Amino acid sequence: MMRRSAPQLCRPLMEILLLIGVLGCAVCPSQAKQKRQVSNSSESLANYVARISSSDGDPATAGTPGSLWRDSGRLADMVADYKAARIGDLITISVAQNLSASSSGDVSTNRAFSANSGITALPGKLKTAGVANLFSPTSNQVLSGKAQASSQTSLSTILTGRVAAVLPSGTLVVEAERQITMNNQHETVILRGLVRPGDLDASNTVTSNSVGNLEVEVKGKGVISEGTRPANPVVKWILRLVGF
């Protein structure tokens, strides 16, 4: 029976440890990236709530809990309203935004100039046939221009978000996010705004036209976005220099 030497026994162990180290290095950056994304999202929401809270003009009113009755419990749920009213409640937002703008302009100018200078008579019997038309300038200038520009943006979707904060005035700060990945294209829709509880209908839905300070962000990443994204500054400078 052959015995393996110490170096031969340590070599498989070293290979296993090296493989574990490589896998750990591959997983750690991914986890760190996810943590950074979560941190950035939390900071963005905190900044938004702080900005909206600072712009609220109503004074803060702090409620005091009752000594005999609490607003939460089984008895309170008997007549509870399922509309969003507290932090964490779900709310449905129907987005139907249509923006259309157009402008046109016409300009037209016409300018004509004509002059005639000559000698028609001389003393004595001198003939004026050769000097009857000494200077006769004419000019004509015509300018005609037309410009027209139009743009149209349309967004229609339904998002279900949550109440991120409740202002002292009772207004709800809502946030909704949707991420869709399909055919190597990743689409993200983020919506934030202010909603009055009275604008919610019986199905706990509010239209985007009733949302104050509405912020809608639609981001795309994938094959479609890469084909339609604007050129980098170097390419823009070359195109401006060439003139195409």
ROKOL-971353 format. One record per residue (C-alpha): z, x, y; residue number from 1; residue in three letters. Coordinates in Angstrom, 3 decimals. Example, Ala and Ser with C-alpha at 12.3 -4.5 7.8 and 13.67 -1.06 7.14 Angstrom:
2
<pt up="7.800" east="12.300" north="-4.500" nr="1" rest="ALA"/>
<pt up="7.140" east="13.670" north="-1.060" nr="2" rest="SER"/>
***
This chain:
244
<pt up="0.000" east="0.000" north="0.000" nr="1" rest="MET"/>
<pt up="-1.173" east="1.461" north="3.342" nr="2" rest="MET"/>
<pt up="1.160" east="1.546" north="6.282" nr="3" rest="ARG"/>
<pt up="-0.102" east="1.165" north="9.834" nr="4" rest="ARG"/>
<pt up="0.956" east="3.669" north="12.390" nr="5" rest="SER"/>
<pt up="2.789" east="2.708" north="15.578" nr="6" rest="ALA"/>
<pt up="-0.295" east="3.036" north="17.798" nr="7" rest="PRO"/>
<pt up="-2.287" east="0.746" north="15.460" nr="8" rest="GLN"/>
<pt up="0.463" east="-1.891" north="15.575" nr="9" rest="LEU"/>
<pt up="0.785" east="-1.762" north="19.365" nr="10" rest="CYS"/>
<pt up="-2.954" east="-2.144" north="20.031" nr="11" rest="ARG"/>
<pt up="-3.215" east="-5.883" north="19.018" nr="12" rest="PRO"/>
<pt up="-0.043" east="-6.600" north="20.928" nr="13" rest="LEU"/>
<pt up="-1.429" east="-4.919" north="24.035" nr="14" rest="MET"/>
<pt up="-4.669" east="-6.908" north="23.728" nr="15" rest="GLU"/>
<pt up="-2.725" east="-10.170" north="23.516" nr="16" rest="ILE"/>
<pt up="-0.627" east="-9.278" north="26.551" nr="17" rest="LEU"/>
<pt up="-3.767" east="-8.304" north="28.487" nr="18" rest="LEU"/>
<pt up="-5.417" east="-11.626" north="27.601" nr="19" rest="LEU"/>
<pt up="-2.327" east="-13.545" north="28.754" nr="20" rest="ILE"/>
<pt up="-2.333" east="-11.599" north="32.027" nr="21" rest="GLY"/>
<pt up="-6.018" east="-12.367" north="32.669" nr="22" rest="VAL"/>
<pt up="-5.466" east="-16.073" north="32.010" nr="23" rest="LEU"/>
<pt up="-2.437" east="-16.074" north="34.312" nr="24" rest="GLY"/>
<pt up="-4.424" east="-14.449" north="37.108" nr="25" rest="CYS"/>
<pt up="-7.164" east="-17.078" north="36.696" nr="26" rest="ALA"/>
<pt up="-4.710" east="-19.993" north="36.836" nr="27" rest="VAL"/>
<pt up="-2.533" east="-18.743" north="39.707" nr="28" rest="CYS"/>
<pt up="-5.262" east="-18.818" north="42.433" nr="29" rest="PRO"/>
<pt up="-6.215" east="-22.360" north="41.436" nr="30" rest="SER"/>
<pt up="-2.614" east="-23.540" north="41.661" nr="31" rest="GLN"/>
<pt up="-2.142" east="-21.767" north="44.984" nr="32" rest="ALA"/>
<pt up="-5.279" east="-23.427" north="46.354" nr="33" rest="LYS"/>
<pt up="-4.034" east="-26.858" north="45.273" nr="34" rest="GLN"/>
<pt up="-0.678" east="-26.212" north="46.941" nr="35" rest="LYS"/>
<pt up="-2.431" east="-25.215" north="50.177" nr="36" rest="ARG"/>
<pt up="-4.535" east="-28.391" north="50.123" nr="37" rest="GLN"/>
<pt up="-1.450" east="-30.572" north="49.614" nr="38" rest="VAL"/>
<pt up="0.372" east="-28.751" north="52.417" nr="39" rest="SER"/>
<pt up="-2.562" east="-29.192" north="54.824" nr="40" rest="ASN"/>
<pt up="-2.806" east="-32.909" north="54.019" nr="41" rest="SER"/>
<pt up="0.926" east="-33.418" north="54.606" nr="42" rest="SER"/>
<pt up="0.785" east="-31.560" north="57.912" nr="43" rest="GLU"/>
<pt up="-2.210" east="-33.625" north="59.035" nr="44" rest="SER"/>
<pt up="-0.426" east="-36.897" north="58.270" nr="45" rest="LEU"/>
<pt up="2.786" east="-35.684" north="59.958" nr="46" rest="ALA"/>
<pt up="0.857" east="-34.686" north="63.082" nr="47" rest="ASN"/>
<pt up="-0.899" east="-38.054" north="63.159" nr="48" rest="TYR"/>
<pt up="2.351" east="-40.038" north="62.824" nr="49" rest="VAL"/>
<pt up="4.040" east="-37.875" north="65.477" nr="50" rest="ALA"/>
<pt up="1.116" east="-38.338" north="67.875" nr="51" rest="ARG"/>
<pt up="1.023" east="-42.106" north="67.422" nr="52" rest="ILE"/>
<pt up="4.817" east="-42.405" north="67.659" nr="53" rest="SER"/>
<pt up="4.877" east="-40.482" north="70.928" nr="54" rest="SER"/>
<pt up="2.266" east="-42.820" north="72.426" nr="55" rest="SER"/>
<pt up="4.259" east="-45.967" north="71.557" nr="56" rest="ASP"/>
<pt up="5.735" east="-47.380" north="74.753" nr="57" rest="GLY"/>
<pt up="8.357" east="-49.709" north="73.276" nr="58" rest="ASP"/>
<pt up="11.905" east="-48.324" north="73.058" nr="59" rest="PRO"/>
<pt up="13.315" east="-47.575" north="69.642" nr="60" rest="ALA"/>
<pt up="15.518" east="-50.295" north="68.242" nr="61" rest="THR"/>
<pt up="17.769" east="-49.283" north="65.387" nr="62" rest="ALA"/>
<pt up="18.935" east="-52.050" north="63.107" nr="63" rest="GLY"/>
<pt up="22.442" east="-52.253" north="61.663" nr="64" rest="THR"/>
<pt up="22.977" east="-53.285" north="58.035" nr="65" rest="PRO"/>
<pt up="24.877" east="-56.509" north="57.517" nr="66" rest="GLY"/>
<pt up="28.332" east="-56.524" north="55.973" nr="67" rest="SER"/>
<pt up="27.768" east="-59.587" north="53.751" nr="68" rest="LEU"/>
<pt up="23.997" east="-59.765" north="53.295" nr="69" rest="TRP"/>
<pt up="21.363" east="-57.167" north="52.620" nr="70" rest="ARG"/>
<pt up="17.642" east="-57.537" north="53.202" nr="71" rest="ASP"/>
<pt up="16.854" east="-56.224" north="49.730" nr="72" rest="SER"/>
<pt up="17.800" east="-57.665" north="46.391" nr="73" rest="GLY"/>
<pt up="16.881" east="-60.412" north="43.992" nr="74" rest="ARG"/>
<pt up="17.911" east="-63.257" north="46.283" nr="75" rest="LEU"/>
<pt up="15.888" east="-61.845" north="49.164" nr="76" rest="ALA"/>
<pt up="12.779" east="-61.554" north="46.972" nr="77" rest="ASP"/>
<pt up="12.775" east="-65.301" north="46.338" nr="78" rest="MET"/>
<pt up="11.106" east="-65.958" north="49.696" nr="79" rest="VAL"/>
<pt up="9.585" east="-62.520" north="50.263" nr="80" rest="ALA"/>
<pt up="6.190" east="-62.083" north="51.869" nr="81" rest="ASP"/>
<pt up="3.899" east="-59.759" north="49.944" nr="82" rest="TYR"/>
<pt up="2.092" east="-58.611" north="53.064" nr="83" rest="LYS"/>
<pt up="2.524" east="-54.975" north="54.008" nr="84" rest="ALA"/>
<pt up="5.535" east="-54.489" north="56.266" nr="85" rest="ALA"/>
<pt up="7.419" east="-51.388" north="55.104" nr="86" rest="ARG"/>
<pt up="6.621" east="-47.750" north="54.486" nr="87" rest="ILE"/>
<pt up="4.799" east="-47.299" north="51.200" nr="88" rest="GLY"/>
<pt up="3.420" east="-50.851" north="51.023" nr="89" rest="ASP"/>
<pt up="-0.236" east="-51.151" north="50.077" nr="90" rest="LEU"/>
<pt up="-2.751" east="-52.599" north="52.504" nr="91" rest="ILE"/>
<pt up="-6.461" east="-53.351" north="52.119" nr="92" rest="THR"/>
<pt up="-8.844" east="-52.474" north="54.947" nr="93" rest="ILE"/>
<pt up="-12.363" east="-53.878" north="55.097" nr="94" rest="SER"/>
<pt up="-14.513" east="-51.374" north="56.987" nr="95" rest="VAL"/>
<pt up="-17.648" east="-52.735" north="58.621" nr="96" rest="ALA"/>
<pt up="-18.655" east="-50.443" north="61.469" nr="97" rest="GLN"/>
<pt up="-22.100" east="-50.659" north="63.053" nr="98" rest="ASN"/>
<pt up="-22.959" east="-48.458" north="66.007" nr="99" rest="LEU"/>
<pt up="-26.357" east="-48.665" north="67.642" nr="100" rest="SER"/>
<pt up="-27.467" east="-46.983" north="70.873" nr="101" rest="ALA"/>
<pt up="-30.865" east="-46.673" north="72.510" nr="102" rest="SER"/>
<pt up="-32.202" east="-45.378" north="75.801" nr="103" rest="SER"/>
<pt up="-35.662" east="-45.099" north="77.296" nr="104" rest="SER"/>
<pt up="-37.158" east="-43.890" north="80.540" nr="105" rest="GLY"/>
<pt up="-40.568" east="-43.734" north="82.212" nr="106" rest="ASP"/>
<pt up="-41.708" east="-41.588" north="85.119" nr="107" rest="VAL"/>
<pt up="-45.054" east="-41.656" north="86.870" nr="108" rest="SER"/>
<pt up="-46.186" east="-39.956" north="90.093" nr="109" rest="THR"/>
<pt up="-49.588" east="-39.685" north="91.770" nr="110" rest="ASN"/>
<pt up="-50.314" east="-37.525" north="94.794" nr="111" rest="ARG"/>
<pt up="-53.689" east="-36.998" north="96.478" nr="112" rest="ALA"/>
<pt up="-54.583" east="-34.794" north="99.463" nr="113" rest="PHE"/>
<pt up="-57.888" east="-34.578" north="101.325" nr="114" rest="SER"/>
<pt up="-58.896" east="-32.845" north="104.624" nr="115" rest="ALA"/>
<pt up="-62.130" east="-32.169" north="106.451" nr="116" rest="ASN"/>
<pt up="-62.683" east="-29.712" north="109.319" nr="117" rest="SER"/>
<pt up="-65.951" east="-28.844" north="111.103" nr="118" rest="GLY"/>
<pt up="-67.929" east="-28.663" north="114.400" nr="119" rest="ILE"/>
<pt up="-70.140" east="-31.601" north="115.310" nr="120" rest="THR"/>
<pt up="-71.273" east="-30.579" north="118.806" nr="121" rest="ALA"/>
<pt up="-71.942" east="-27.385" north="120.782" nr="122" rest="LEU"/>
<pt up="-72.935" east="-26.868" north="124.452" nr="123" rest="PRO"/>
<pt up="-76.574" east="-26.703" north="125.250" nr="124" rest="GLY"/>
<pt up="-79.144" east="-27.219" north="122.579" nr="125" rest="LYS"/>
<pt up="-77.371" east="-25.249" north="119.865" nr="126" rest="LEU"/>
<pt up="-77.627" east="-26.817" north="116.465" nr="127" rest="LYS"/>
<pt up="-74.481" east="-27.622" north="114.475" nr="128" rest="THR"/>
<pt up="-76.054" east="-28.062" north="111.062" nr="129" rest="ALA"/>
<pt up="-74.479" east="-24.899" north="109.682" nr="130" rest="GLY"/>
<pt up="-70.970" east="-25.478" north="111.037" nr="131" rest="VAL"/>
<pt up="-70.626" east="-29.234" north="110.618" nr="132" rest="ALA"/>
<pt up="-68.320" east="-28.704" north="107.598" nr="133" rest="ASN"/>
<pt up="-66.260" east="-25.527" north="107.919" nr="134" rest="LEU"/>
<pt up="-63.153" east="-26.394" north="105.824" nr="135" rest="PHE"/>
<pt up="-62.780" east="-29.298" north="103.398" nr="136" rest="SER"/>
<pt up="-59.805" east="-28.929" north="100.972" nr="137" rest="PRO"/>
<pt up="-58.874" east="-31.577" north="98.408" nr="138" rest="THR"/>
<pt up="-56.096" east="-31.769" north="95.806" nr="139" rest="SER"/>
<pt up="-54.907" east="-34.316" north="93.279" nr="140" rest="ASN"/>
<pt up="-51.653" east="-34.266" north="91.296" nr="141" rest="GLN"/>
<pt up="-50.724" east="-36.754" north="88.572" nr="142" rest="VAL"/>
<pt up="-47.523" east="-36.777" north="86.474" nr="143" rest="LEU"/>
<pt up="-46.777" east="-39.262" north="83.733" nr="144" rest="SER"/>
<pt up="-43.843" east="-38.990" north="81.317" nr="145" rest="GLY"/>
<pt up="-42.050" east="-41.180" north="78.822" nr="146" rest="LYS"/>
<pt up="-38.863" east="-40.583" north="76.836" nr="147" rest="ALA"/>
<pt up="-37.062" east="-42.691" north="74.268" nr="148" rest="GLN"/>
<pt up="-34.000" east="-42.020" north="72.085" nr="149" rest="ALA"/>
<pt up="-32.179" east="-44.219" north="69.616" nr="150" rest="SER"/>
<pt up="-29.391" east="-43.757" north="67.084" nr="151" rest="SER"/>
<pt up="-27.814" east="-46.069" north="64.552" nr="152" rest="GLN"/>
<pt up="-24.739" east="-45.559" north="62.361" nr="153" rest="THR"/>
<pt up="-23.530" east="-47.979" north="59.727" nr="154" rest="SER"/>
<pt up="-20.514" east="-47.769" north="57.422" nr="155" rest="LEU"/>
<pt up="-19.433" east="-50.541" north="55.083" nr="156" rest="SER"/>
<pt up="-16.684" east="-50.163" north="52.482" nr="157" rest="THR"/>
<pt up="-13.303" east="-51.524" north="51.411" nr="158" rest="ILE"/>
<pt up="-10.318" east="-49.180" north="51.168" nr="159" rest="LEU"/>
<pt up="-6.790" east="-49.773" north="49.963" nr="160" rest="THR"/>
<pt up="-4.252" east="-47.496" north="51.604" nr="161" rest="GLY"/>
<pt up="-0.568" east="-47.464" north="52.339" nr="162" rest="ARG"/>
<pt up="1.756" east="-47.844" north="55.276" nr="163" rest="VAL"/>
<pt up="2.619" east="-44.316" north="56.364" nr="164" rest="ALA"/>
<pt up="5.030" east="-45.268" north="59.159" nr="165" rest="ALA"/>
<pt up="6.345" east="-48.243" north="61.106" nr="166" rest="VAL"/>
<pt up="6.566" east="-47.860" north="64.876" nr="167" rest="LEU"/>
<pt up="9.563" east="-49.240" north="66.799" nr="168" rest="PRO"/>
<pt up="7.306" east="-52.021" north="68.109" nr="169" rest="SER"/>
<pt up="6.624" east="-53.148" north="64.525" nr="170" rest="GLY"/>
<pt up="3.058" east="-51.820" north="64.420" nr="171" rest="THR"/>
<pt up="2.062" east="-50.316" north="61.081" nr="172" rest="LEU"/>
<pt up="0.529" east="-46.855" north="60.833" nr="173" rest="VAL"/>
<pt up="-1.819" east="-47.005" north="57.855" nr="174" rest="VAL"/>
<pt up="-3.678" east="-44.311" north="55.981" nr="175" rest="GLU"/>
<pt up="-6.293" east="-44.755" north="53.275" nr="176" rest="ALA"/>
<pt up="-8.256" east="-42.138" north="51.367" nr="177" rest="GLU"/>
<pt up="-10.945" east="-42.419" north="48.735" nr="178" rest="ARG"/>
<pt up="-12.598" east="-39.621" north="46.791" nr="179" rest="GLN"/>
<pt up="-15.744" east="-40.211" north="44.744" nr="180" rest="ILE"/>
<pt up="-17.532" east="-37.627" north="42.631" nr="181" rest="THR"/>
<pt up="-20.893" east="-38.584" north="41.200" nr="182" rest="MET"/>
<pt up="-23.982" east="-36.584" north="40.224" nr="183" rest="ASN"/>
<pt up="-22.554" east="-33.272" north="41.490" nr="184" rest="ASN"/>
<pt up="-21.804" east="-34.845" north="44.876" nr="185" rest="GLN"/>
<pt up="-18.225" east="-35.241" north="46.120" nr="186" rest="HIS"/>
<pt up="-17.606" east="-37.829" north="48.837" nr="187" rest="GLU"/>
<pt up="-14.293" east="-38.260" north="50.660" nr="188" rest="THR"/>
<pt up="-13.463" east="-41.123" north="53.024" nr="189" rest="VAL"/>
<pt up="-10.287" east="-40.886" north="55.125" nr="190" rest="ILE"/>
<pt up="-9.117" east="-43.715" north="57.377" nr="191" rest="LEU"/>
<pt up="-6.136" east="-43.899" north="59.735" nr="192" rest="ARG"/>
<pt up="-5.173" east="-46.471" north="62.324" nr="193" rest="GLY"/>
<pt up="-2.696" east="-48.992" north="63.715" nr="194" rest="LEU"/>
<pt up="-2.359" east="-52.505" north="62.312" nr="195" rest="VAL"/>
<pt up="-0.374" east="-55.428" north="63.658" nr="196" rest="ARG"/>
<pt up="1.386" east="-57.364" north="60.892" nr="197" rest="PRO"/>
<pt up="0.028" east="-60.601" north="62.340" nr="198" rest="GLY"/>
<pt up="-3.564" east="-59.465" north="61.759" nr="199" rest="ASP"/>
<pt up="-3.082" east="-59.368" north="57.985" nr="200" rest="LEU"/>
<pt up="-4.555" east="-62.369" north="56.202" nr="201" rest="ASP"/>
<pt up="-3.182" east="-64.113" north="53.112" nr="202" rest="ALA"/>
<pt up="-4.711" east="-61.483" north="50.806" nr="203" rest="SER"/>
<pt up="-3.040" east="-58.606" north="52.661" nr="204" rest="ASN"/>
<pt up="-6.406" east="-57.525" north="54.103" nr="205" rest="THR"/>
<pt up="-7.350" east="-56.531" north="57.634" nr="206" rest="VAL"/>
<pt up="-10.796" east="-55.854" north="59.076" nr="207" rest="THR"/>
<pt up="-11.568" east="-52.541" north="60.709" nr="208" rest="SER"/>
<pt up="-12.318" east="-54.294" north="64.017" nr="209" rest="ASN"/>
<pt up="-8.627" east="-55.251" north="64.213" nr="210" rest="SER"/>
<pt up="-7.393" east="-51.693" north="63.563" nr="211" rest="VAL"/>
<pt up="-6.312" east="-49.816" north="66.665" nr="212" rest="GLY"/>
<pt up="-6.872" east="-46.094" north="67.236" nr="213" rest="ASN"/>
<pt up="-9.203" east="-46.173" north="64.257" nr="214" rest="LEU"/>
<pt up="-10.104" east="-42.779" north="62.801" nr="215" rest="GLU"/>
<pt up="-12.679" east="-42.709" north="60.013" nr="216" rest="VAL"/>
<pt up="-13.864" east="-39.450" north="58.485" nr="217" rest="GLU"/>
<pt up="-16.581" east="-39.263" north="55.838" nr="218" rest="VAL"/>
<pt up="-17.074" east="-35.862" north="54.249" nr="219" rest="LYS"/>
<pt up="-19.516" east="-34.845" north="51.565" nr="220" rest="GLY"/>
<pt up="-19.867" east="-31.732" north="49.459" nr="221" rest="LYS"/>
<pt up="-22.526" east="-31.135" north="46.862" nr="222" rest="GLY"/>
<pt up="-26.265" east="-30.967" north="46.322" nr="223" rest="VAL"/>
<pt up="-27.066" east="-33.591" north="48.981" nr="224" rest="ILE"/>
<pt up="-24.824" east="-32.089" north="51.650" nr="225" rest="SER"/>
<pt up="-26.153" east="-28.583" north="51.033" nr="226" rest="GLU"/>
<pt up="-29.721" east="-29.840" north="51.500" nr="227" rest="GLY"/>
<pt up="-28.967" east="-31.636" north="54.789" nr="228" rest="THR"/>
<pt up="-26.402" east="-29.366" north="56.414" nr="229" rest="ARG"/>
<pt up="-27.394" east="-27.733" north="59.740" nr="230" rest="PRO"/>
<pt up="-28.656" east="-24.186" north="59.872" nr="231" rest="ALA"/>
<pt up="-26.278" east="-21.314" north="60.553" nr="232" rest="ASN"/>
<pt up="-26.139" east="-19.721" north="64.051" nr="233" rest="PRO"/>
<pt up="-28.473" east="-16.850" north="63.080" nr="234" rest="VAL"/>
<pt up="-31.197" east="-19.226" north="61.891" nr="235" rest="VAL"/>
<pt up="-30.720" east="-21.402" north="64.996" nr="236" rest="LYS"/>
<pt up="-31.171" east="-18.339" north="67.226" nr="237" rest="TRP"/>
<pt up="-34.355" east="-17.316" north="65.386" nr="238" rest="ILE"/>
<pt up="-35.787" east="-20.838" north="65.638" nr="239" rest="LEU"/>
<pt up="-34.995" east="-20.971" north="69.352" nr="240" rest="ARG"/>
<pt up="-36.610" east="-17.551" north="69.889" nr="241" rest="LEU"/>
<pt up="-39.757" east="-18.415" north="67.941" nr="242" rest="VAL"/>
<pt up="-39.995" east="-21.867" north="69.476" nr="243" rest="GLY"/>
<pt up="-40.630" east="-23.962" north="66.379" nr="244" rest="PHE"/>
***
